[in-house]
Amino acid sequence: MKNSHLSNVEFSTLNLDGRLLNALESAGFSHCTPIQAESLPVALSGGDVAGQAQTGTGKTAAFLLAMFNRILTTEIPDADQARKSAPRGIVIAPTRELAVQIHSDGVSLGKDTNLRLALAYGGTDYEKQKETIGAGIDVLIGTPGRLIDFYKQGIFTLNDIQVVVLDEADRMFDLGFIKDMRYLLRRMPDPKERLNMLFSATLSARVMELAYEHMNDPNEIKIESDKTVADNVREEVYYPANSEKIPLMLGILASLKTGRTLVFVNTRHGADKVGNWLTANGHRAGVLTGEVPQKKRESILRNFTSGEMDILVATDVAARGLHIPDVSHVFNFDLPQDAEDYVHRIGRTARAGASGDAISFACEDYAFSLVEIEQYIGHQINRADIDPAFLSAEYKRPSREQTERNTKTNRSQHDKRSAKAPQRKNTKPASPEKTTPRSNQPAVEHRPAQVSTKTESASVTASDNVSISIENAPEIQLVTTPMARPRISKWNNPSIEIPVIG
């Protein structure tokens, strides 16, 4: 690996506690990355930092080292009381995966200290997290929702916070956590009495507004790149038909010496389908979507990181916040519909000076996104020709049992979550049967229309809901006009409801 991504600043020249320097030396780190070289001297001298840098540039180590150093070199006025219920440092992250990764890095960097770290995030281990935090900790790392939950229960206080970190602040805005962040920040000591650090992919106006509101005159540090995409990423785009995507992916994987590979898909159903095909053809693959329970998610990520699994198929739940080392290839099996997501996806490879490949499929459904993506990244992606041999090769289809098993598993997981979700009571008064239209146009009356399959054809208006009985019917062909878009559901039910939407 080249060290061109490192600066000339050595950790040994910084005013770091000896125990932290020993941990860095044991991990093989001697020189700072640019964001570390710029932010650490400021933070170690007590100045607040609002930092901007691309993912994979060492932001986590920068704020952990500054936090640990501040805690280790600052005396506690009332140690016995403070250590029981009040952490001295807190890191707020947008996702549980990112929180887990920060905790893992913190354990590594703080291995020679007596600092106690704890996690607080949703989805699993509620009582275990509660007990660990209640027993007394020094640094608390978590997501906003679970942190507020435990705080309101009195599991910990924020009275003795000496260092606060907001990681991926722009992402927290995107996820709607701004009120939660402000709730927590307003219950901490005055910004002048603590060290404040904020890191974000972009220091937008809304991010800087938060910084100036809850930080003490922060120093803006921007490590900008001339390119939105890392220099060491080799990008290619293919133009397959929808039916060609699976054989094309399998053919490319067979022809390349891929290492750890990420495959991004836009839907949960698509992710399951791709995962089934990969597994059926001998690949050690796992699927990570929003429907996967937290414990299983952690197991999948652990197996992927350790090398027990070669390929991870994921929706954009894994596009940001996951720090997985040595990813050699990223496949955009489906092009993302947001150009920023393309950058975050392929940012999983070519990290820390390494090189990597980003392979995208501009298919019939998502090719329209390519123009926006290329405008956003500022260059055209290299067009690649499809090798006919990939499409003509014989691949093993997933077994019916495997497909049904995955479908049942996902359905049961969804049902469990639905059962746990609290049911909202409808406090609104019942609506009258007739309502006044909001415009001068006459209201459209929606009437269910029964269509028998014995008839050869049926004419349906765009506002009708059509219920078609398919008992004893060998085949149904639904033809619509461009103004009507059908959505068919309940395939396993003798009655198919087809809302025809204008």
N, C-alpha and C positions, 0 to 999 in steps of 0.2 A: 504494500500500500504506500502511495506517495504521501509525503507530509506537506504538500503545497497548501493544504487547508489550515496549517498551523502558523502562528505568529512567531516572532523572535523573542517573545517574553516568556521567561521561565517561571514556573510556580515558585521556585526557591527564592526568587527575588522579591516576592510579594510578602506582605506582613501577615502570613498565615501561621496559625498554631502548629507546633511541631507534629502533633498527632495527625493533623490533616495532611501535612506534607508526607508523612510516612505512608498514609493510605494511598495517596496519589502515586508515590514511588512504587508501592506494591502492585498497583494496577497498571503500571507501565506508562504513566503520564508525566511528562517533563515540561512540555511547552503548552502555552495557552492557545486556544482558538481565538480568532479575532474578537468575538463577542465577550469572551472571558478576559482577554487582555484589556479591553476598553472598560468593562463594567466592574471588574473586581477591585481595581485601585480606588474607584469612586466609592463603592459599597464598603470596603474595608476601612475607609477613612470616615465613614458615617454618613455619606451622602446618599440620597434616594436615587433610584435608577428607574427610568422608563426605557426599556430596551426593545429594539426591533432587529430581528435576524431571521433568516430562513430556518426551517426545521432541520434538525440534525447538525446544528452548529455548536452544541455544547451549552445551551442556555441553562439546562437543568443543573449541571455541575456548577455553573457560575453562581446561581442563587443559593444552592445548598451550601457551598463553601463559605459564602458570605454570611449566611444564616448561622451555620455551626460556629464560625469564628466569633461572631458577635455574642452568642450564648456562652461559649467557653471562656470568653475574656471579660464577661460582665458578671459582677457579683449579684446574688439574690438577696434582697433585704431580709426576707423571712423565708428561709429555705424550706423548713419543715411544712409550713402552711402552703406555700406556693406550689410545691411539687405534688401536693395531693390532688388538687383540682384545677390547676391553672397551667396550661402549656405556655412556654415562653416564645415559641415560634409556631406560625401557622402558614400552611400552603393551601391555597384554594385553586382547584383545577376543575375544568368543565366536564370531564368524563372519568368514569371509574377506572378505565384502562390506563389513562394518563396518571391518575393518582397512584395506582399500583406500581407503575414504572418509576415514578418519583420516589416512592417509598423504597423500592429495590435499590435505586442509585444511592439513596440516603444511607441505607444500611451498609453499603459498600464503602462509602466515603467516611462514615462515622464509626467504622469497626473498631478503631483504637480509642474511642471515647466512651464515656458512660452515658451518652445521650440516649434517651428512650423515645422511640418513634412509634406512632400509631396511625392506623388508617380509619377513615370514616366515609363509607360510600354505600349506596343502596344496592339492593338485589340479593344480598346474602349476609350471613354471619352477624345478624343484628345484635344478639345478646353477647357474642364474643367480643365484638367491637366495643360495646358498651362497658363490659367488664374491664377490658384493657385500658380504656381511657379513664375510667373511674379510679383505677388503681394508681394513677399518677404517671404523667408523661412529660417530656420536654418539647417535643415537636409533634404537631398534629397535621396530618395531610388528608384532605378529603374533598368531596364534592359539596356544593352549597346546600342541597336539600337535607342530606344526612347530618351535616354539621349543625344546621339550624335546629333540626329535630333533637339532637343530643343536648344542644345548648339550652333549649327551652325546658328540657327535663332537669336541668341543673347538673348534668353529668360532668361538665367542665365550665369554667368561666373564661372570659377574655380580658380580665382585669390586669393581668401581668404580661400581656403580649409585648415582646421586645422587637420581634421581626415579623413582618407579614409579606407574603408573596402572592401575587395574582398571576397565574401562568395561563398563557393563551387567552388573554383578556378579550380579544376580538371574537373568539369562539364562544365565550360566555355571553356576549351580547347576542350572537346568532341563536343561541339556545334559550334566550329569555331569562338569564340568571342575574340581570342587572339589579333588580330589586333585592334579591337575596344577598348579593355582594354588598350592597349598601347597608342592608340590615346588620350584617356581621361587622363591617368596618366602623359603623357608628357606635358600636358597643365596646370598641377597643380603646386603649389610651390615646391621647391626642397624637396626631401624626408627628409632631415635633419631638415626642417622647419615644418614638420607635423608629426602626429602620424599615423603609418601605421599598419594595421592588415589584415592578410590573414588567412582564414580557409578553410580546404579541407579535404575530406575523406582520401586522401593519399598525402603525401608530396613527390611526384615523382620528378625526375630530372628536368623535364620541369617546374613544379610548382615552385621549388626552384630557377630555373634560373630566372623566372619572379620576385620572391621575392628579390633576390640579385640585380636585375637590377633596381627595382623601390622602394626598401625599404632601410632603414638605419640600416644595420647590424642586421637583425631580429633574435630574440631568437626563436629557434625551440622548440616547446612544443608538445610532442606526448603522447597522452593518449591511449595506446595500450591495446588491449584485447587479451587474449590467444586464443580466438575463434573469427572467422569471424562473426558468428551468435550469437546474445545475448543469455545469459544462460537461460533466462526465456521463450524462445520460444520453444513450443512443436511442432516438425515437424513430419508430416506423408505424405506418398505418396501412392496413389492408382493406379492400373493398369486397367483402364476401356477401353473398345472399344469406338470408337468415338460416336457411337449411345447411349452409356451408360452414357455419361458425364452429360447430363442434368438431368436425373432421379437420378443419384448418388448425384449430388450437392443438388437437392431439398430434397432428403431423408436425407442427412447429416444435412442440415439446419433445417429440421423438428425435428430431433432427439436431436439436441444440443440447449442449451440455449445461443444462440449467441447474442452479443451486437451489437456494430457498426462493420460492416463487409465490407471488401474490396475484390472484385473479379477481378483478373487481367486476361485479354484476349489479345491475340496477334494482333488481327485485329479489325478494326472498324465494319465490318460486323458481326464478332463473338460477339462483345460487344453488338450490337443492338439485336442480337438473344437471348443472355443470359438475357438481360434486359427485353425483351418481355416475356420470360418464367417466370421470377421471378415475374413480375407485374401480369401476368395472374393467378399466384398461391398465390396471396394475400400478397406478400412482397412489402414493400415501397422501391422501388429501383429507382436509377437514373443511367444514362449512361454518362460517361465523356470520350470523345475522342478528337483528334485534330480537328475534324470537327465542334465541338460545339462552337458557338459564345461566345465571352468573357463574355458578360452580363449573358448569360445562364449558363456558367461555374461557375461564381461567385454565382449565385442563387443556383445551385446544391450543391456546396461546403458548402454554408451557411446552407442549409437545412440538409445536412448530418452531419455537425458539431453540429447543434442545436438539432438534434434528430428527426426532422420531417421526415427524411429518414433513413432507417435502413441499406440499402445495397447500395454500390457504385460500379458499374461495370466500369472498366477503362482499357484503354491501358496504355502503359508505360509512357504516358504523366504525370501520377500521381505518378509514382514510386519514383521520387526524387523531393524535393522542397516543398512537401505538409506536413504541420505540423497539423495533425488531431489527437486530443487527444482521448484516451480511445478506440482504435481499438482493439476489442477482437479476431477477426479472420481474417486471410488473406487466400484467396483461389487463387491458381495458376490454374485456369481453363485450361489454356494452359501453359505448362512449358516455361519459357523464353529461347530464343536461345543464350543468353549471360549469363554466370554464375554470373557476377557482378549484373545483373538486378535481379537475384533471391534474393541476399542479400539485395538489395535496396527495393525490394517489401516487403519481410517479415520484414524488419526493420520498417515498419509502425505500427507493433504491439509490445508489450512487451517493451514499452518505459518508461523511468524514473522509473525503478524498478518494473514496473507492469509485469504480465505474459500474454502470448498470444498463439494462435494456428496458425500454418501455414500448410495448407492442400493443397497438390499438386496432380494433375492428370497427370500421365505419359501415355498418350494416343498413338494411332497409329501414329499420326503426329509428336509428340514432345518428345517421350520417349527417343530418341537418345541424348537429352540434359542432361539427368540425370547423366550420367557418368562424364561429364565435371563439372557439378554443385557440385557433391559430392567430386570431386578432389579439387575443389576450396575452399569449406568450410571445408575440412579436416575430414569429417566424413560421415558415411552412414546414410541416412534418414530412419527412421523407416517405414517398409512396413506394410500396413494395408489391411485387407481383406474386400472385398465388401460384404455388407449384401444383400442377394438376395431379401429381402423384399423391399429394396430401388428401385430395378429395376422392381419389379412386381407391385408396387403401381400405382394407377391411378392418373395422374396429368392433370390439365386442360391445353389444348393447347392455345397458344395466338390466339386471334381472327384475322381474315383476315384483318378487318378494322384497327386494332391496328398495325399490321405489315406493311400494306400499308401506313398508316399515318406516321410512323417513317421513312420509306423509302423515301417518298415524302419530308419530312422535311429535311432529310440529303441531298437529291439531290438539293433542293432549296438553302440550305446553301452553298453547293459546287458551285452552279451556280452563287450565289451572289459574292463569293470570286473570282471566275474566271472572272466575269465581271469587278471587281474592279482592278484586276491585270493588270499592264501595258503590252501592247503587244510589244515584242522586234522586232525591224526591222532587217531584214536579210541583213547585209551589205556585206556578202561574195558573190563573183561572182558565177554565176550559174555553177554547176558542169557539165562537159561534159557527153554525154550519155554513153561513154565507159571509163572505168578507168583501169589503170594497176594494176593487182593483187599485193598485198604486199609480196607474197611468190612465189615460183616456181610452186606451185600447180595451176592447171587451175581454172579460176574463175567459180563460179557456177551461172548459170542464173536462176533467180527466175521468174517463169511464173504462172499466175493464171490458175488453171485448173477447168473447170466446170464439176461437177458430178451430174447427174440426179438421183433423188431418185427412179426412176422407175427401175434402174439397181439393181441387187442383191448385187453387191460388186464393189469396185473400188480400184485400186492399186495406191498409191500416194507416191512419193519420199519425203525424209525428207526436201527438200528445196522448195517444192511447197506450194503455198497458195491456199487453196481449198475453193471455194464458193459453198455451197450446198443449193439448193432451196428446201424448205420443204412445199411448197404449196400443199395441198391435200394429204400430206404424214402423215399417222397416227403415224409412229414411225421411228426413225433413230437410228441405233446402230453404233457407231464409234469404230473400233478396230485398235489399233496401235501396233507397235513393240516397244521393249524397247528403241530403238534408236530415236523414235519419241514421243514427248510429246505434246498432243493437248491442246489448250486453247480455250474454247468456250465462246463467248460473244454475246450480243444483243439477249437475249432470247425472247424478245417481238417483234422482227422484223422478218418478213417472211423470210428474208435472213440471214443465220448465217455464219459469216466468221470464218473459223477455220485455223489459222496459225499453221502449223505443223512444230515444231522446232526440229532440229536434235540435 
